[in-house]
Amino acid sequence: MIRVVVVAALLACVCGPTDAKESPKRFGSWSVTAESSRFGDGGSHVALVLNRNASVGLAVRCMQKKLSLAVAEFDPVRSLTVGEIYKIKFRVDDGSVLDFSGAAINSSMFEIEIAASVAQLIEDGKETTVRISSPAGVSHDATFDTRLAKAAFKALSRDCPID
């Protein structure tokens, strides 16, 4: 039950303003929402997966035809400061470690602009791990079951080609 509430709350955070919203769809661990825009600018499409204890969410987003990752942390004690820069190490299965930086966009989430090749790595993998390092140097890891990403990313790839 807590996982369902967390997914609903995170989807509300990672989705932009809505015009025509479809009901969320489930693909294994993934929850997917698609919201079209009546202005033809691509709307917002979000594929979200939570880590095993539902304390961190990883979302692959296509917002107005721009691809990004959003990482949300559910820490009731600490909130992020908008604009704070976080360092992220990213690894799919046993692949190469990729380094990114992302800025906090609200009190619980930061965003990382990515190339389609990064989404493709997630799509082709079984497990994705991120190491999140705060500006103070505190870090922790979160691992996500990313099987069935190909099905989850289908809506995304209409406006943000991944393949």
Disulfide bonds with the S-S distance in Angstrom:
Cys62-Cys160 2.04
